[in-house]
Amino acid sequence: MPNTKKDNLMFRPPVVVIMGHVDHGKTKLVDDIRKTNVTEGEAGGITQHIGAYEIIYKNRKITFLDTPGHEAFSKLRARGVKAADIAVLVVAADDGVKPQTIEALSLIRSAGLPMVVAINKIDKPEASVDKIKTSLSDMGVAPEDWGGKTICVEISAKEKTNIDGLLDTLLLVYEMEKEKILGNPNRAAVGTIIEARLDKGLGPVATCIVQTGTLN
């Protein structure tokens, strides 16, 4: 049997799932974080799979999962939440709370994940941060600066505005939650299969997040 005693547990990097309605800027945000350009390679700019990316920010590792926002991919979103430690709910300041925003919030709540709200597209002339915060409050998500407990970070993924602020907030949440984000490297690997596909050259290929243990 693998050794699962508390003495063998170590802090591990957090897995952050990014969720929200289609076209609210989730993948563009991950692009900024990774400083690459994934969106252009997606069909119609819509993410159709879950991407997993590891970054190092201020000497700390963070793994990001980018989930599709389109209504057809609810099972993939549920899988992303299952593998995560922290959630970022992206809401476009010019568009507001939409059906997949509500669905994502429901999944985050059912998984009991700590959450940060990223209010995106603040560069748009029609953006209204207060309107978003009012809608969130109506759903029981009270922003911290309105006396609640949910940290809301105002960003523009397109203009790369306040991305560092969001990453700093995620590190802060990790520090508050890290007693629960543990793994034992000296045991067999346990994790979540995010997605699987058939590759012509390689055969069956899976994307997996290892949550504890070591995979050899």
C-alpha positions in Angstrom: 0.0 0.0 0.0 1.3 3.5 -0.8 2.2 5.5 2.3 -0.4 8.2 2.9 0.6 9.3 6.4 0.4 13.0 7.1 4.1 13.1 7.7 4.7 12.2 4.0 2.5 15.1 2.7 4.2 18.1 1.2 2.8 21.4 -0.2 2.4 21.2 -4.0 1.7 23.9 -6.6 -1.9 24.9 -6.9 -4.1 23.9 -9.9 -6.2 26.9 -11.0 -9.2 26.4 -13.3 -10.3 29.3 -15.4 -14.1 29.3 -16.1 -16.8 31.6 -17.5 -19.2 32.2 -20.4 -18.1 31.8 -24.0 -16.1 34.7 -25.4 -15.6 36.4 -22.1 -11.8 36.2 -22.6 -10.7 33.1 -20.7 -8.2 31.8 -23.3 -6.9 35.3 -24.0 -6.2 35.6 -20.3 -4.3 32.3 -20.3 -2.5 33.6 -23.4 -1.4 36.7 -21.4 -0.3 34.5 -18.5 1.6 32.2 -20.8 2.7 35.0 -23.2 1.7 32.9 -26.1 -1.1 32.9 -28.6 -3.4 29.9 -28.3 -6.7 31.7 -29.3 -5.8 32.1 -33.0 -5.3 28.3 -33.3 -8.8 27.5 -31.9 -11.8 27.0 -34.2 -13.6 30.4 -34.4 -11.6 31.5 -31.3 -13.6 29.1 -29.1 -11.8 26.7 -26.9 -12.9 23.1 -27.6 -10.7 21.3 -25.2 -9.1 21.8 -21.8 -5.5 23.2 -22.0 -3.2 22.6 -19.0 -0.3 25.0 -18.6 2.3 25.4 -15.9 4.0 28.8 -15.2 6.5 30.1 -12.7 5.5 33.5 -11.2 7.6 35.1 -8.5 9.5 31.7 -8.1 6.2 29.9 -7.5 4.7 27.2 -9.8 1.0 27.5 -10.8 -0.8 25.1 -13.1 -3.7 26.6 -15.1 -6.6 24.8 -16.7 -8.4 26.7 -19.4 -12.0 25.3 -19.8 -14.3 25.8 -22.8 -17.1 28.3 -22.2 -19.5 27.1 -24.9 -22.7 25.4 -23.5 -21.9 22.2 -25.4 -18.8 21.5 -23.2 -20.4 21.2 -19.7 -18.8 17.8 -19.0 -15.3 19.2 -19.8 -15.9 22.1 -17.4 -17.0 19.7 -14.6 -13.8 17.7 -15.2 -11.7 20.8 -14.9 -13.3 21.7 -11.6 -12.7 18.2 -10.2 -8.9 18.6 -10.9 -8.5 22.1 -9.5 -7.7 23.7 -6.1 -8.7 27.3 -6.9 -11.1 28.7 -9.5 -11.1 32.0 -11.5 -14.5 33.0 -12.7 -14.1 35.3 -15.7 -16.9 37.8 -16.4 -16.8 40.3 -19.2 -17.5 43.8 -17.9 -19.3 44.7 -21.2 -21.5 41.6 -21.3 -22.4 40.6 -17.7 -23.5 37.4 -16.1 -24.6 34.8 -18.7 -25.9 31.2 -18.6 -22.4 29.6 -18.5 -21.3 32.1 -15.9 -24.1 30.8 -13.7 -23.3 27.1 -14.6 -19.6 27.7 -13.8 -20.4 29.3 -10.5 -22.6 26.3 -9.6 -19.8 23.9 -10.4 -17.3 25.9 -8.4 -19.7 26.0 -5.4 -20.5 22.3 -5.5 -16.7 21.5 -5.6 -16.2 23.8 -2.6 -13.3 25.7 -4.4 -12.0 29.0 -3.3 -12.8 31.5 -6.0 -11.5 34.8 -7.5 -13.6 36.7 -9.9 -11.7 38.3 -12.8 -13.8 41.1 -14.3 -12.4 41.3 -17.8 -12.7 43.7 -20.7 -12.6 46.8 -18.5 -11.0 48.6 -21.6 -14.4 48.5 -23.4 -16.3 51.8 -23.5 -19.5 50.0 -22.4 -17.8 48.2 -19.5 -19.6 48.5 -16.1 -17.8 47.0 -13.2 -20.5 48.0 -10.7 -23.2 46.3 -12.8 -21.1 43.1 -12.7 -20.7 43.3 -9.0 -24.4 44.0 -8.5 -25.2 40.8 -10.6 -22.7 38.8 -8.6 -24.2 40.1 -5.3 -27.7 39.0 -6.5 -26.3 35.5 -6.9 -24.8 35.5 -3.4 -21.3 36.3 -4.5 -20.5 39.5 -2.5 -17.4 41.4 -3.6 -14.8 42.0 -0.9 -14.8 45.8 -1.5 -18.6 45.7 -1.0 -18.2 44.0 2.4 -18.3 40.4 1.1 -15.7 37.7 0.9 -15.1 37.3 -2.8 -12.0 39.0 -4.3 -12.8 40.7 -7.6 -9.9 41.7 -9.8 -10.5 44.1 -12.7 -8.4 43.2 -15.8 -8.2 43.6 -19.5 -6.8 40.5 -21.1 -6.7 42.3 -24.5 -4.7 45.2 -23.1 -2.8 43.0 -20.6 -4.0 45.3 -17.8 -3.5 44.1 -14.2 -2.6 40.5 -15.1 0.1 40.7 -12.4 -2.6 41.8 -9.9 -4.6 38.7 -10.7 -1.6 36.4 -10.3 -0.7 38.1 -7.0 -4.2 37.5 -5.8 -4.0 33.9 -6.7 -0.8 33.5 -4.7 -2.5 35.2 -1.8 -5.5 32.7 -2.0 -3.0 29.8 -2.3 -1.2 31.0 0.9 -4.6 31.0 2.7 -5.6 27.5 1.3 -2.2 25.7 1.1 -2.8 23.5 4.2 -5.4 21.7 1.9 -3.2 21.7 -1.2 -0.9 18.8 -0.4 0.6 15.7 -2.1 2.8 12.8 -1.2 5.5 12.4 -3.8 6.5 9.0 -2.5 3.4 7.1 -3.5 1.8 5.9 -6.7 0.3 8.7 -8.7 -3.4 9.6 -8.4 -5.0 12.3 -10.6 -7.7 13.3 -13.0 -7.8 12.5 -16.7 -8.7 15.9 -18.2 -9.2 14.7 -21.7 -8.2 11.8 -24.0 -7.8 11.5 -27.8 -6.5 9.2 -30.5 -3.3 10.4 -32.1 -2.4 9.0 -35.5 1.3 8.6 -34.6 1.1 7.9 -30.9 -2.2 6.1 -30.4 -4.3 6.9 -27.3 -3.0 10.2 -25.6 -4.4 11.6 -22.4 -3.9 14.9 -20.6 -3.7 14.2 -16.8 -3.3 16.3 -13.7 -1.4 14.3 -11.1 -2.7 15.5 -7.7 -0.6 13.3 -5.5 2.2 10.8 -6.0 4.8 10.5 -8.7 4.1 9.1 -12.2 7.0 7.2 -13.7 
